[in-house]
Amino acid sequence: ITSVLLAPTWGENSILPLYGEAIIDILLQSGYRVITRPHPETTRRSPQLIRKISDRFSAHNYFELDVDPRGDLWMQQTNLMISDWSGVAMEYAYGFEKPVLFIDLPRKINNPRYAESKIEPIEVSVRNEIGKVVHPKNISELPSEITNILSKNSGLIKDIRSSRAKHVFNQGRSARIAAN
């Protein structure tokens, strides 16, 4: 069974409050195992949302709610991630060489003056290198997007490795370099 990790950022423009239940429902109805891992800030700030999702889906055999921020077991065990603007998407793609489907929600902007630097944020530039962006109006098509992105012909693993080589330095030797 294909396992999907739903791992959004936190805040009013994240997946969970806007489309979480719909996405989980679509995926479960399509036969996917869905592990929902809310951002710790969502768990802290919106316990009623977490409770609502848990109440609605916890009886489903293929649903898991993971509110333990310490582990990465689900990252290892899932086939792909669905996220928004969460930085964990890069960790998942680069660390596990697995693709990410990004729901194209409004950006989470912590520094409203970021544009003054004239540097595109890495969270923007890598999205199509490590996965695919899906518009919210197309969430009903997520099962076919998952099938496409996981197909052997997608070539995405090569793209993920190339992106990682471009953006992550001293791979496999960072401890030695830092010690020196």
Secondary structure, 3 states (H helix, E strand, C coil): CCEEEECCCCCCCCHHHHHHHHHHHHHHHCCCEEEECCCHHHHHHCHHHHHHHHHHHCCCCCEEECCCCCCCHHHHHCCEEEECCCCHHHHHHHHHCCCEEEECCCCCCCCCCHHHHCCCCHHHHCHHHHEEEECHHHHHHHHHHHHHHHCHHHCHHHHHHHHHHHHCCCCCCHHHHHHC
